[in-house]
Amino acid sequence: NGYDVETVNDGLGGLTAARARRPDLILTDVMMPGLDGFGLLNEIRREPELAAVPVILLSARAGEGARIEGLESGADDYLTKPFSARELLARIKSHLQMARLRHETAEAVQLRTTQFETLLNQAPFGVFLIDADRRIRHINPVALPAFGDISGGALGRDFEEVMHILWEKHYADEIV
């Protein structure tokens, strides 16, 4: 069906193969010698280079409890045996499409973030950003001198607290 498939005999072989050549998707049985499917899944999710790879677990263990255990362990999908080849291929296709969309979205967000940071840091006027919790998250180079020499810096600190360090109470209250 147009997929390049690499097979291995056990979970450790799957982990080694995934590390050597990052796969687009991992399809694994739960019951394997050595490192089982849950162990493989755990190792995959702990490695930053592999953590986003979709993993489909296959198991003879049926029932809602087994499926929930598989999904709560970090699997993207859980199929019980026996299953049809058509269903497996449909799920593989779906997970590959979702992974592609997640990757494209992450790239777009990274591009926009880079563009935003460039614009912010090149702005000819002082700009500082506070988040919804009113913590200072960014200060561009032009605004940095306005924050003076605050012990521990201003980033990550409460905006109101910083204003009261920098200004007299009346003026700080007005700014806040």
Secondary structure, DSSP 4 states (H G I P E B T S, - for coil): --------SSHHHHHHHHHHS--S-EEEES--SSS-HHHHHHHHHHSTTTTTS-EEEEES--SHHHHHHHHHTT-SEEEESS--HHHHHHHHHHHHHHHHHHHHHHHHHHHHHHHHHHHHHH-SS--EEE-TT-BEEEE-TTTGGGG---TT-STTSBHHHHHHHHS-HHHHHHH-
